[in-house]
């Protein structure tokens, strides 16, 4: 299935692309998706930290315009067509 991934602010500088479509497995969780993305994009290495992994306070992660904490957090299951945005807390205008 395909989802859309958008990088904003300093994350965009590291990823070299503002938005891209990504092919992922059906039913993938946000945690698995972010771990895969961190392997693919060097600039994303500090989105998750700790054991168990959790988002750092430096980023806001949205799925279809909603922050993941109001969904199921890192256990949010992604669906075909979902739009994910990764926004640094200090991202400018």
Helices and strands as residue ranges (DSSP letters): E 2-8, H 10-15, E 19-23, H 30-40, G 42-44, E 48-49, E 54-55, E 59-63, E 66-67, G 68-70, G 73-75, E 83-88
